[in-house]
C-alpha cells in the first residue's frame, strides 16, 4: 500500500506593483548618485511648474487691475 502524499500548501502572494518593480530595478542598476540626481531633477520640474502657475496667477491679477484702471479713466 503506497503512502499518502503530503498535502501541498500554496500561498497566494500579491504581485508587486509596476512602480515597486521599477524602483527595485532602478535600485539595482543605478548608483546612489544617479538616484539623487534623478530625485533632484524631478524636484526641479515640480518647482518650475509651481513658478509657472504663480506667474499665470500674477498675470491675471495684473490684467484685472489694469482693466479696472482703464475703465475708470
C-alpha positions as CSV (number, residue, x, y, z in Angstrom):
1,X,0.0,0.0,0.0
2,X,1.6,3.3,-1.1
3,X,2.0,6.1,1.4
4,X,-0.4,9.0,1.1
5,X,1.2,12.1,-0.5
6,X,1.7,15.0,1.8
7,X,-0.7,17.9,1.0
8,X,0.9,20.8,-0.7
9,X,0.2,24.2,0.5
10,X,0.1,27.0,-1.9
11,X,0.4,30.6,-0.7
12,X,-1.2,33.4,-2.5
13,X,1.1,36.3,-2.8
14,X,0.3,39.7,-4.2
15,X,2.2,40.6,-7.3
16,X,4.4,43.6,-6.8
17,X,3.2,46.8,-8.3
18,X,4.8,48.1,-11.5
19,X,6.1,51.1,-9.6
20,X,7.6,48.9,-7.0
21,X,9.2,46.7,-9.6
22,X,10.7,49.6,-11.4
23,X,12.1,51.1,-8.2
24,X,13.7,47.8,-7.4
25,X,15.3,47.6,-10.8
26,X,16.4,51.2,-10.5
27,X,18.0,50.4,-7.2
28,X,19.9,47.6,-8.7
29,X,21.1,49.4,-11.8
30,X,21.7,52.9,-10.6
31,X,24.1,54.1,-8.1
32,X,23.2,56.3,-5.2
33,X,24.5,59.4,-7.0
34,X,22.3,58.8,-10.0
35,X,19.2,58.3,-7.9
36,X,19.9,61.5,-6.1
37,X,20.3,63.3,-9.4
38,X,17.0,61.9,-10.6
39,X,15.2,63.0,-7.5
40,X,16.7,66.5,-7.7
41,X,15.7,66.8,-11.4
42,X,12.1,65.8,-10.5
43,X,12.0,68.3,-7.7
44,X,13.2,71.0,-10.1
45,X,10.4,70.1,-12.5
46,X,7.8,70.4,-9.8
47,X,9.3,73.8,-8.7
48,X,9.2,75.0,-12.3
49,X,5.5,74.1,-12.6
50,X,4.7,75.9,-9.4
51,X,6.5,79.0,-10.5
52,X,4.7,78.9,-13.9
53,X,1.4,78.7,-12.1
54,X,2.3,81.6,-9.9
55,X,3.3,83.7,-13.0
56,X,-0.1,82.9,-14.6
57,X,-2.0,83.9,-11.5
58,X,0.0,87.2,-11.2
59,X,-0.6,87.9,-14.9
60,X,-4.4,87.5,-14.3
61,X,-4.3,89.8,-11.3
62,X,-2.3,92.5,-13.3
63,X,-4.7,92.2,-16.2
64,X,-7.7,92.6,-14.0
65,X,-6.2,95.5,-12.2
66,X,-5.2,97.3,-15.4
67,X,-8.7,96.6,-16.9
68,X,-10.4,98.3,-14.0
69,X,-8.0,101.3,-14.1
70,X,-8.5,101.9,-17.8
71,X,-12.3,101.8,-17.4
72,X,-12.2,104.3,-14.6
73,X,-10.4,106.9,-16.6
